[in-house]
C-alpha cells in the first residue's frame, strides 16, 4: 500500500496487516474494522493512527509465558515525541545505563524524539495495546525478532548493530519484557573470507517447526552488486551462532523475474501439505538501492520452498565417510532424510563407544539405500526394529557415494 502522508517520516509510517490461510498458499485479507484506507475497511491491525509512536521493522511472536491478555507480543522501532531531549537522555540513562544507544535521541523537523525498540501486547494478534515506554533505547531499522526461551526463563531478542561500519546481528536477553537493561552483544557477523562490502541486513531468527533447532536466515547485502541473498546460520544454545557452509540458500532470480533484483525474507517457516515447507519472501525486480517512488511496485510477495528437513546437507559428490560422536540411542528405528544420484548410495555402521562394530550392524550387514527419501528406515539384514539398542550410547559411521544426507533421527 502506498500513500503520500506528510505526518509520517520514512520508515515510521509502516503498517502491520493481518492475513489468514488454511494451506499456507492461498491467503485472505479480511477487513478488521480498525483502520480505513480511502474510505474502505482494511486488514491493517497496527501502525499509523493505531500506534502513537509509528511503526517500523516489527515482528510478532506467541509468548507461552504471557497471560491470555498478552498472549501475543511484538517488538518494533518507534519514535516517541518528548518535550525536552536533555531531560529524556537523563531519564533513560538512569533506566538503561550502558545498554542505552545515544543515537536513539534525535530531532526531526525541530521536534525531539526518542527512537528505540518499543513493544505491544495482544490477546489475539489483531487488537494491540502499545507499551508507553521504550523496551530499550536501541534503534534498529530492520526486522527485529524476539522469543521466549523456556530453558533460560527469559526473553531473547535479536536486532541490528554496527561493527566497523558493517551491519551485524546483536543479541539481548531480559527476564522482563517491559524493560531490557542488558546491552546487546554481537553474535553473528560476516566471516573474514567474505568481501568487506558484505553486511548482515536482517537476522530472521526462528525455531524449526516442531523442534528446538535454532536457525537464522540472515539477509546479506552485497554493496558492490547492490543485491541481497538469504543465508543460513544455526545455534545449539541461542548464544553462539555460526553460518552453515555452502553459500546462500535463496538467491535472486534472473531476467524479468519478480525477484530478479533483490530479496527480503519474511519470518517463519510454514509447513505445507505433503513433504514441503516454505518461507515468506518479498522480491523486487530492481536492486535494493534503486530509485524508488512514483507508481512503481516496491515488491511482490512469494514463497521460498524446500522439501521438509532439507535446508542443508552433508554432501559426498563422489565418495566419503564420517562418524558421529557418541549418541544416546533413544527410539526403535533410525530414519534418514537423503537424496542420491541413480548410482549413489548410503550405508550405516553402528559401533560401541570403544569403536567396536556391533554384531549384525556392520557395513556388510547394512541394506544399501539410494534414491530420494524423506524418512527412510535404516535396515541391517532387512531388520529395522532396533529396540534392543534403546538406551545405549552408540557411534554411527556413514559411508556415502554421490549422496546428500540432510538428517538422521531416532523414532519410536
C-alpha positions as CSV (number, residue, x, y, z in Angstrom):
1,X,0.0,0.0,0.0
2,X,1.4,3.4,-1.0
3,X,0.1,6.8,0.1
4,X,1.9,10.1,0.4
5,X,1.4,11.2,4.0
6,X,3.5,14.1,5.4
7,X,2.6,13.1,9.0
8,X,4.9,10.0,8.8
9,X,8.5,10.2,8.1
10,X,10.3,7.5,6.1
11,X,10.2,4.1,7.8
12,X,8.0,5.3,10.7
13,X,4.7,5.1,8.7
14,X,4.7,1.3,8.0
15,X,1.8,-0.8,9.0
16,X,1.2,-4.3,10.2
17,X,-1.5,-6.2,8.3
18,X,-3.4,-9.4,9.1
19,X,-4.0,-12.3,6.7
20,X,-5.0,-15.9,7.2
21,X,-4.7,-19.1,5.2
22,X,-5.8,-22.8,5.5
23,X,-2.9,-24.2,3.5
24,X,-0.1,-21.6,3.5
25,X,-0.5,-20.9,-0.2
26,X,-3.9,-19.1,-0.6
27,X,-4.3,-16.1,1.7
28,X,-7.3,-14.0,2.6
29,X,-7.1,-10.4,3.9
30,X,-10.3,-9.8,6.0
31,X,-11.5,-6.3,6.8
32,X,-10.9,-5.8,10.5
33,X,-12.8,-2.6,11.1
34,X,-9.7,-1.0,12.8
35,X,-8.3,1.2,10.0
36,X,-9.7,2.6,6.8
37,X,-7.8,3.5,3.6
38,X,-9.5,5.8,1.1
39,X,-12.8,5.2,2.9
40,X,-12.6,1.4,2.8
41,X,-12.0,-1.1,5.6
42,X,-8.6,-2.7,5.6
43,X,-6.7,-5.6,7.2
44,X,-4.4,-3.1,9.0
45,X,-4.1,-4.0,12.7
46,X,-1.2,-1.8,13.8
47,X,0.7,1.3,12.7
48,X,-0.3,4.8,11.6
49,X,-3.1,6.1,13.9
50,X,-3.2,2.7,15.7
51,X,0.3,3.3,17.1
52,X,1.2,6.5,18.9
53,X,4.9,6.1,18.1
54,X,4.7,5.0,14.5
55,X,5.8,1.5,13.4
56,X,8.9,0.1,11.7
57,X,10.7,-3.2,11.5
58,X,8.4,-5.1,13.8
59,X,7.8,-8.8,14.4
60,X,5.1,-10.7,16.3
61,X,5.7,-13.8,18.4
62,X,3.5,-16.1,20.5
63,X,4.5,-15.9,24.2
64,X,3.8,-19.1,26.1
65,X,4.9,-17.3,29.3
66,X,2.4,-14.5,28.8
67,X,-1.1,-14.0,30.3
68,X,-4.1,-14.5,28.0
69,X,-4.3,-10.7,27.5
70,X,-0.7,-10.7,26.5
71,X,-0.6,-14.0,24.6
72,X,0.9,-12.2,21.6
73,X,3.8,-9.8,21.8
74,X,5.5,-7.5,19.3
75,X,8.8,-5.5,19.2
76,X,9.3,-2.7,16.7
77,X,11.1,0.5,16.1
78,X,9.2,3.6,17.2
79,X,9.6,7.3,17.6
80,X,8.3,8.7,20.9
81,X,7.9,12.5,21.0
82,X,9.3,14.3,24.1
83,X,9.2,17.8,25.3
84,X,12.8,18.1,26.5
85,X,15.5,15.9,24.8
86,X,18.1,16.5,27.5
87,X,15.7,15.5,30.2
88,X,14.8,12.4,28.2
89,X,18.5,11.5,28.0
90,X,18.9,11.8,31.7
91,X,15.8,9.8,32.4
92,X,16.6,6.9,30.1
93,X,20.3,6.8,31.0
94,X,19.2,6.2,34.6
95,X,16.9,3.3,33.5
96,X,19.1,1.6,30.9
97,X,22.7,2.5,31.8
98,X,25.3,1.2,29.4
99,X,22.6,-0.6,27.3
100,X,21.4,2.8,26.0
101,X,22.4,3.9,22.5
102,X,23.0,7.7,22.3
103,X,21.8,7.6,18.6
104,X,18.3,7.0,19.9
105,X,17.8,10.6,20.7
106,X,17.0,12.6,17.6
107,X,15.4,15.7,16.3
108,X,13.2,15.7,13.2
109,X,11.7,18.9,11.8
110,X,12.8,20.6,15.1
111,X,10.8,18.2,17.2
112,X,12.7,15.9,19.7
113,X,12.1,12.1,19.7
114,X,13.3,9.0,21.4
115,X,13.9,6.3,18.8
116,X,14.2,2.8,20.1
117,X,12.6,-0.6,20.4
118,X,9.0,-0.4,21.6
119,X,6.6,-3.1,22.5
120,X,2.9,-4.0,22.1
121,X,0.8,-6.8,23.5
122,X,-2.4,-8.5,22.3
123,X,-4.8,-11.3,23.3
124,X,-5.4,-12.4,19.7
125,X,-2.7,-10.9,17.4
126,X,-5.2,-8.4,15.9
127,X,-6.1,-5.9,18.7
128,X,-2.9,-4.4,20.1
129,X,-2.1,-2.3,23.1
130,X,1.1,-0.2,22.9
131,X,3.5,0.0,25.8
132,X,4.1,3.6,26.8
133,X,7.9,3.4,27.5
134,X,10.6,2.0,25.1
135,X,11.8,-1.5,25.9
136,X,15.3,-0.1,25.3
137,X,16.7,2.9,23.6
138,X,18.3,0.9,20.8
139,X,17.3,1.9,17.3
140,X,17.4,-1.0,14.8
141,X,15.9,-0.3,11.5
142,X,15.5,-3.8,10.1
143,X,13.4,-6.8,11.1
144,X,13.8,-7.3,14.9
145,X,12.9,-10.7,16.3
146,X,12.0,-11.9,19.8
147,X,11.2,-15.3,21.5
148,X,10.5,-16.6,25.0
149,X,13.2,-19.1,26.0
150,X,11.7,-21.7,28.3
151,X,15.1,-23.1,29.4
152,X,16.6,-19.8,30.2
153,X,13.3,-18.4,31.5
154,X,13.9,-15.2,29.6
155,X,13.0,-13.2,26.5
156,X,15.7,-13.1,23.8
157,X,15.7,-10.5,21.1
158,X,17.9,-10.2,18.0
159,X,18.5,-6.8,16.5
160,X,20.8,-5.0,14.1
161,X,24.0,-3.5,15.3
162,X,27.0,-1.9,13.6
163,X,30.6,-3.0,14.0
164,X,33.4,-1.4,12.0
165,X,30.7,0.4,9.9
166,X,29.3,-3.0,8.9
167,X,25.9,-4.3,9.9
168,X,25.9,-7.3,12.3
169,X,23.4,-9.2,14.4
170,X,23.1,-8.3,18.1
171,X,21.5,-10.3,20.9
172,X,19.7,-9.1,24.1
173,X,18.2,-11.1,27.0
174,X,15.8,-10.0,29.6
175,X,13.6,-11.6,32.3
176,X,11.2,-8.6,32.0
177,X,9.7,-8.0,28.5
178,X,8.8,-4.4,29.5
179,X,12.4,-3.3,30.3
180,X,15.6,-4.5,28.7
181,X,18.7,-3.5,30.7
182,X,21.3,-5.8,29.1
183,X,23.5,-4.2,26.4
184,X,23.2,-6.1,23.1
185,X,26.2,-8.3,22.2
186,X,27.4,-9.2,18.7
187,X,26.6,-12.9,17.9
188,X,26.9,-13.0,14.1
189,X,29.0,-11.1,11.7
190,X,30.4,-11.5,8.2
191,X,33.2,-14.1,8.2
192,X,36.8,-13.0,7.4
193,X,36.8,-14.6,4.0
194,X,33.7,-12.6,2.9
195,X,34.0,-9.3,0.9
196,X,34.4,-6.3,3.2
197,X,31.4,-4.8,1.5
198,X,29.0,-7.6,2.7
199,X,26.6,-6.7,5.5
200,X,24.1,-8.8,7.5
201,X,20.9,-6.9,7.0
202,X,18.4,-8.9,9.0
203,X,18.6,-11.9,11.3
204,X,15.3,-13.8,10.8
205,X,15.8,-15.9,13.9
206,X,13.3,-18.8,14.3
207,X,12.8,-22.3,15.5
208,X,12.5,-25.1,13.0
209,X,8.8,-26.1,13.2
210,X,8.1,-28.9,15.7
211,X,11.6,-28.9,17.2
212,X,14.0,-26.8,19.3
213,X,16.5,-26.5,16.4
214,X,17.5,-22.8,16.4
215,X,18.0,-21.1,13.0
216,X,18.6,-17.8,11.4
217,X,18.1,-16.9,7.8
218,X,20.3,-13.7,7.6
219,X,19.6,-11.4,4.7
220,X,23.1,-10.4,3.4
221,X,23.5,-7.2,1.5
222,X,26.3,-7.2,-1.2
223,X,27.2,-3.5,-1.6
224,X,29.2,-4.0,-4.8
225,X,26.3,-5.6,-6.7
226,X,23.5,-3.8,-4.8
227,X,21.8,-7.2,-4.1
228,X,20.6,-9.3,-1.2
229,X,20.6,-13.0,-0.8
230,X,19.5,-15.3,2.0
231,X,21.9,-17.4,4.0
232,X,21.5,-19.9,6.8
233,X,23.0,-19.9,10.3
234,X,22.4,-22.2,13.3
235,X,23.0,-22.4,17.1
236,X,22.7,-25.1,19.7
237,X,22.3,-22.6,22.6
238,X,20.8,-19.4,21.2
239,X,24.0,-17.6,22.1
240,X,26.8,-18.8,19.8
241,X,25.9,-18.7,16.1
242,X,27.7,-19.9,13.0
243,X,26.9,-19.7,9.3
244,X,26.2,-23.1,7.7
245,X,28.8,-23.6,4.9
246,X,27.7,-23.6,1.3
247,X,26.7,-20.1,0.4
248,X,23.2,-18.7,0.0
249,X,20.1,-20.9,0.5
250,X,17.9,-18.5,-1.5
251,X,19.2,-16.3,-4.4
252,X,17.5,-13.7,-6.5
253,X,16.1,-14.8,-9.8
254,X,17.2,-13.7,-13.3
255,X,15.8,-11.8,-16.3
256,X,12.4,-10.2,-15.6
257,X,11.5,-12.4,-12.6
258,X,9.6,-10.8,-9.8
259,X,12.6,-11.5,-7.6
260,X,15.3,-10.8,-10.1
261,X,16.8,-7.7,-8.4
262,X,16.6,-8.2,-4.7
263,X,15.2,-10.5,-1.9
264,X,13.9,-9.8,1.5
265,X,12.9,-12.8,3.6
266,X,9.9,-12.9,5.9
267,X,9.9,-14.5,9.3
268,X,9.0,-18.1,10.0
269,X,8.9,-21.5,8.2
270,X,5.4,-22.6,7.1
271,X,4.7,-26.4,6.9
272,X,2.8,-27.1,3.7
273,X,0.8,-30.1,2.7
274,X,2.8,-33.2,1.7
275,X,6.6,-33.0,2.0
276,X,7.1,-29.2,1.6
277,X,7.8,-26.2,3.8
278,X,8.1,-22.6,2.8
279,X,9.4,-19.2,4.0
280,X,7.7,-16.0,3.0
281,X,9.7,-13.8,0.7
282,X,9.5,-10.3,-0.7
283,X,11.0,-10.0,-4.1
284,X,12.0,-6.9,-6.1
285,X,12.6,-6.6,-9.8
286,X,15.1,-3.8,-9.1
287,X,18.2,-3.6,-7.0
288,X,17.9,-2.7,-3.3
289,X,19.1,0.9,-3.6
290,X,17.3,1.5,-6.9
291,X,15.5,4.8,-7.0
292,X,12.0,4.4,-5.6
293,X,8.9,6.4,-5.9
294,X,6.1,7.2,-8.4
295,X,3.8,4.3,-9.4
296,X,6.4,1.5,-9.4
297,X,5.7,-1.5,-7.3
298,X,8.1,-1.8,-4.4
299,X,7.9,-5.6,-4.2
300,X,5.9,-8.8,-4.7
301,X,5.3,-11.4,-2.1
302,X,6.1,-15.1,-2.7
303,X,7.5,-18.2,-1.1
304,X,10.8,-20.0,-1.0
305,X,10.0,-23.7,-0.9
306,X,12.0,-26.7,0.3
307,X,11.3,-30.3,1.0
308,X,10.9,-30.8,4.7
309,X,14.2,-31.0,6.6
310,X,16.3,-30.1,3.6
311,X,17.7,-26.7,4.4
312,X,21.3,-28.1,4.5
313,X,23.1,-31.3,3.8
314,X,26.3,-33.2,4.3
315,X,27.3,-34.0,0.7
316,X,29.7,-36.5,-0.9
317,X,30.0,-35.6,-4.5
318,X,32.0,-38.8,-5.1
319,X,32.9,-41.0,-2.1
320,X,33.2,-40.0,1.5
321,X,32.6,-41.1,5.1
322,X,32.1,-39.6,8.5
323,X,31.3,-40.7,12.0
324,X,29.2,-39.1,14.8
325,X,30.3,-38.5,18.4
326,X,28.8,-40.9,20.9
327,X,25.0,-40.5,20.8
328,X,22.3,-42.0,23.1
329,X,20.1,-44.1,21.0
330,X,16.5,-43.2,22.0
331,X,14.0,-44.9,19.8
332,X,13.2,-48.1,17.9
333,X,14.3,-47.0,14.4
334,X,17.0,-45.0,12.7
335,X,15.5,-42.9,9.9
336,X,17.4,-40.9,7.3
337,X,16.4,-38.0,5.0
338,X,18.6,-38.2,1.9
339,X,19.0,-38.0,-1.8
340,X,21.4,-39.8,-4.1
341,X,22.2,-39.9,-7.8
342,X,20.9,-43.1,-9.6
343,X,24.2,-44.8,-8.9
344,X,24.7,-43.2,-5.5
345,X,24.3,-44.9,-2.1
346,X,24.4,-44.5,1.7
347,X,25.3,-47.2,4.3
348,X,25.5,-47.0,8.1
349,X,27.5,-48.9,10.6
350,X,26.9,-49.0,14.4
351,X,29.8,-49.1,16.9
352,X,30.1,-49.0,20.6
353,X,31.9,-46.2,22.4
354,X,35.2,-48.2,22.2
355,X,34.9,-48.2,18.4
356,X,34.0,-51.9,18.1
357,X,31.4,-52.8,15.4
358,X,28.2,-54.1,17.0
359,X,27.4,-57.6,15.8
360,X,24.9,-57.6,12.9
361,X,25.2,-53.8,12.4
362,X,28.3,-53.5,10.2
363,X,28.5,-52.2,6.7
364,X,28.4,-55.7,5.4
365,X,25.0,-56.2,7.1
366,X,23.5,-52.8,6.1
367,X,21.0,-52.8,3.3
368,X,22.2,-50.2,0.7
369,X,20.0,-47.1,0.5
370,X,19.6,-44.8,-2.6
371,X,17.0,-42.6,-4.3
372,X,15.2,-39.6,-2.8
373,X,13.6,-40.3,0.5
374,X,12.4,-38.0,3.3
375,X,12.1,-40.7,6.1
376,X,13.8,-44.0,5.1
377,X,14.3,-46.5,8.0
378,X,17.9,-48.0,8.0
379,X,17.9,-51.7,8.0
380,X,20.6,-54.4,8.6
381,X,19.8,-57.7,7.0
382,X,16.3,-56.4,6.4
383,X,15.9,-55.6,10.1
384,X,14.6,-52.2,11.0
385,X,13.5,-52.8,14.6
386,X,16.4,-51.5,16.8
387,X,14.5,-51.6,20.2
388,X,17.3,-53.8,21.6
389,X,19.7,-50.8,21.3
390,X,17.4,-48.3,23.0
391,X,19.1,-46.5,25.8
392,X,22.7,-47.4,24.6
393,X,25.4,-44.9,23.7
394,X,26.5,-45.6,20.1
395,X,28.7,-44.2,17.4
396,X,27.3,-44.1,13.9
397,X,29.6,-44.3,10.9
398,X,28.2,-43.2,7.5
399,X,29.6,-44.3,4.1
400,X,28.3,-42.2,1.2
401,X,28.7,-42.2,-2.6
402,X,27.2,-39.4,-4.7
403,X,24.8,-38.6,-1.9
404,X,23.4,-35.9,0.3
405,X,22.4,-36.6,3.8
406,X,20.0,-34.0,5.2
407,X,19.3,-35.5,8.6
408,X,19.1,-38.6,10.7
409,X,16.6,-39.2,13.5
410,X,15.7,-41.8,16.1
411,X,12.0,-42.6,16.1
412,X,9.7,-44.8,18.1
